[in-house]
């Protein structure tokens, strides 16, 4: 009986070593042949050349307060530097850009006139109006209007607008009047 135990010992040791090695080898082989999720294409985060609106001194101060506190991401899109602006305000004082293709948020645009019955959207304390395509969004209830151009390829413009609305509500004072739907 004692010799039977001695002859099993090498088999037990071999099994104790072989099983973990086989498991590790199986995991390595599986990871090598398993399909991988495709890495997203790298985003172009180079500076975006933009046009800068002509701003009064008061509007320039408000726009600078907005852009100086702009979030690093909006709707999951990374902030990008902007360039442009001849003679007046620099692009960084009035425009924010996010993602690739770039979502552009421009402070100090011309106000949009809408009828009281127009469809408006209240997002995080800011009232927005959009064109039919949902590409150009403009604030309706701010002293200094802000326009956000969201490329059609962006499937969720509201995600970007929600993130930007928070800082717009904090930094751009509300207008004395706004369309009925903005109340």
N, C-alpha and C positions, 0 to 999 in steps of 0.2 A: 504494500500500500504506500509506503514511503517513496518508492521509486516512481509511482504514478504521479505523485504531487510534484516531484522534481521534473518530470518530463512535461508537465503542463505549464510550469513557470515560464519557460521561454515562449510558449505560444501566447500566454497572457500578456507578457511584456511586448511581444511583437504586435499584438492586437491593440494594446494601449497606445503604441506609437503610430501604427498604421492608420487607425481611424481618424485622428485629428489631421494627419498629413493629407489623407484623402479628402477630407472636408475642405481644407484650405486650398488644395489643388482644384477641387470642383468649383469653389467660389471664384478663383482666379480665372479659370477657363470660362465660366459663365460671364464674368465681367468683360472678358476679351471678345466674346462673340455676340453678346447681347446687343440689340440695337440701342443706340444712345439718343437721348433727346437732342435735337439740333440746338447748337448754341445760337442765340439770337445774333443777328448781324450787328456788328459794332456800329454804334451811333456816331454820327459826325457831330462833334461838339466844338467845332471851330467857330470863330466869331461870325455872326450873321450881320450882313450889311443891311441897314434899315434907313427909312426916311424918318426924320424927326419933325414933329409938328412945331409950328411957331407958338411959343408960350409967353403969356404975360409973366411978369415977375412973381405975382401971387400964385399963378398956376404952376410955374416952375418949382416953387418951394414945395407945393403939395405933391407934385410928381416925383420930386427927389425924395421926399419922405416915403413915398410908396416904393420906389425902386430900391432905395437903400435898405428896406426891410423885406424885400422880395424873398419868398421861400426858395430853398435850394432845389426843390422838386415841386412840380405841379402835375397832378394826375399821373404820378409815377414817371414823369419825364424830367430828365436832368436839365438844370439851368445851363444856358449857353451865354457867352459874352456877346455883346452887340457892338457894332461900329457904325459910324456915320454922324451926321449933324454938322452942318456948315454954319459957322458964324455965331449961332445961338447956343442952345442947350446941346450937350453931347448926347449921343444915343443912350448911354448908360443912365442918364438922368431922367429919361422919359419912356424908355422901351425895355421890355423884358422878353427873353426868348427861352423856349423850352423844347427839347427833343429834336428829333430828325425824322421827317421834315419839321421845320421849326414852327411852333405855335408862337405867335407874336402878340404881346399885350402892350398897347400903346396908350399912354396917358396924355390927355390934352387934345383929344380928337374933337371934331365938330360934333355938337349934340345931334341926336337923331330925333326927329319929330314923329310921334306915333299918335294914332287916334286913341281915345279913352277905351275903346273896345278892342284894341290890339291885344294879341296874346303875348303876355310877358311872363317872365320866370323869376321868382324870388329864390335866390340861392345864398344861404348863409348871410342873410341880412342885406343883400344887394339885389336890386331889380335889374334884370337883363332883357333886352329885346334881340331877336335874331332874325336874320334873313331866312327865306324859305329853305335854303339848302342847309342851314345850321352851321355855316362856315364863319360868318361875321357876327359877332356878339358885341353889343354896346350897352354900357350901363345907362340907366334912365334917371336914377335918383341920386346922382352925385354932383357936387358943384363943378367938378372937373370930370368930364366923361372919359371913360376908359373903354377902348375897343380891343377885343381879343379875336384874332384871326386863327381859326383852328382848321388845319388842312383836312380835306375830305377823308383822307386815309386814317385819321384819328376817329375810332369808332365810338369813343365816349367823351365828347367835349365837356359834358357836365362835370366829369371828374376834375378836369383842369379848372373849370370855372369855380367849382366849390373851393378848391385850394386857394385860388386867387381872390375869391370873394372875401375870405376871412381877412386878408391884409388890406384889401380895398376898403372894407367897412371900417377898419381901424384907422386908416391913414387918410382917406379921401372923405372930407365932410359931406354929409347928406345935403342935397339941394332943398331949397325952400318948397318947391313944388315938384310933384312927380305924377305920372299917369295914374288913373284910378286903380288899375290892377296891381300897383306897387304897394298899396297900403298894407 
